[in-house]
Structure formats: structure tokens, C-alpha cells
Amino acid sequence: MSRHGAHLHFVPVFLLTAFGLYVVAHLIFAAQVSRTLIVHSTGYERYGSALVERTHVSPLAKKQPTRGRLFCFAMSTEKFHLDRVPAVYGTWLQKCDAVHFFTNSKKHLADVPFHTIFQEIPDDYMGLFWKSRIALFYAYHISKDFDWYVKSDDDTYLIVDRLRAYLDAFNPEKPLFLGYRLKRRFRSGYNAGGSGYIISRKAMQMFAEQLFPNPLLCPFHDWEDYGISRCFHSVGIQATDTRDSRGRQRFLQFSPEEHLKGTVLNDWVFDENQHKGFDVFHENLISLHHLTPQEIYLIHAFLYRINDK
């Protein structure tokens, strides 16, 4: 066969291969879209209030206070029960008035106040919205008598003393939703999930009574924090500007290194990213995110143990 003939033979093979890859890519995309639509349409039935009745509540969780200023719950999953949960529970979490872990399993949690409210929700990215949605409803179900409800991840550290002082400036009887504001697809800004949601009693009441049961006001979104913020926004609760008087962020959503080096993408952040270097770790800082258990222990040691007398 001539060189020219070989080239002619190669072209259709290449085109067939390219077309095959195109078809496969579209099938994968269609499957993902289909799964999203199925989850969206059935999630309100599968992951509704009936989950509360099937939740295992540990003895320590039952002993937690039912009224006070701060109701704190950290969201976790079984694969982090042996490392992240002990780090959070052994450090900042116990500085709250009521302490709870919301998770999907009882394994390795003998001495922890936990609830298996997530046991029937898929443990993947698509399940995050449903987890946060039921978590907010469930926290208010446990007790309606706290001023503030604090939702955190299990790789987050909150300086609770500073949070208490900061909240002195706010009225929990007003619908408030505090955190670190992002802006993608959301003109007025939405709170990032990782650095923590700080929600007033009034806002929690509105979520439990108006938003949780209404898919039109609280529709599914695969970005959990965007979805939850959109729910609050539908009843007029917008993300509050939580920067201090110098424009520094109190809640850090991205890794400490990204904030330190100033590599956080401005396309994501709602507020201008004016500060970097050690100025991001200031006297009004409240939370850090994307931490290892070792970093959580270390931060706690520096804050509370090294100078402890």
C-alpha cells in the first residue's frame, strides 16, 4: 500500500475513534444529569422529617443542654470517626453550650455525643445539600431554645470565645446568616459551607417551618452552600458582611496557606480579597478550614495551652 493510501485508511479510523469518545462523553454527562434530576425529584421524600424517627441518638447526645447561647454541631462521616472527630471533640467544640456530631454511623463513637441523621443519605458530593438541609431542620428539632446555631465541618476550627464576643453585636431574634461570602452565580453573595454557618434562632425557625418543607423555596443544588444560601435568600435572609473594621475576614473558607499567600481566586470571593500574609491571622479571626486533625490540635495548643497557667 502506498503512503498516500495509508493516510486515507488512517483518517476514517481517527474519525471513528473521535466520534466514539464523543458519544461516551455525552453518555456519561447524560447519566450525571439524569442522576441529578432523580435525586432532586425524590430527595424531598427520601430525606425528609421521617429520618428523624430513624436516627440513633447516643447517650451523651441525650445529656446535652437543651437551651443556651450556642448550639454547635459538626458534620462528619464514618471514615473520619477515628481522626477528625476526636480532634474536633477534644478541642474547640466543647467550648459551645451544646455539643453534637451529625454523622452516618455509630462505629468508633462510643464516647461522643452523636446522631446518625445521615445514615440513609448518599455519602458523596451530591448528598451534601441533603445532609445540610436535614441537619439544620434536625438541630432546630432537638431544641428551639438556643440563641445561635453553629454548623461546621469536621476539618474546621472555630475560636469559640471570639465567636461569642462577635455575636454580642447581633440580635438572635432577627433572621441572620453569618459566614464567609462567595459570589459565583449569586449576585448578592452566599455563605461558604466549610468555614461554618452561624445562624440565628429566628433564621433557624424560618428554615425549619418555611424552607425545609417547601421545594419551591428551597430547591436542590449540587453546590451545597450555594443551595442552602439560596434557600435562605428566598425568604429574604441574605449573607451578612462579617469582615472586621479593617476589611479582614473573620471566617476563612479556603486553606490557611491559600489565604496566607493570597492565591484565593477573586472569581469566587464576594468581598475584595485585600489581605494576605500574616495579616489574615488577626485578633478578630473566628474560623479556619481545610485543616488536618494534627493542625486542629496544634492550633488549640497554641491558643489555650502554651500560655495556660
Secondary structure, 3 states (H helix, E strand, C coil): CCHHHHHHHHHHHHHHHHHHHHHHHHHHHHHHHHHHHHHHHHHHHHCCCHHHHCCCECHHHHCCCCEEEEEEEEECCHHHCCCHHHHHHCCCHHHCCEEEEECCCCCCCCCCCEECCCCCCCCCHHHHHHHHHHHHHHHHHHCCEEEEEEEEECCCEECHHHHHHHHCCCCCCCCCEECCEECCCCCCCEECCCCCEEEEHHHHHHHHHHHCCCCCCCCCCCCHHHHHHHHHHCCCCCECCCCCCCCCCCECCCCHHHHHHCCCCCCCECCCCCCCHHHHCCCCCCEECCCCHHHHHHHHHHHHHCCCC
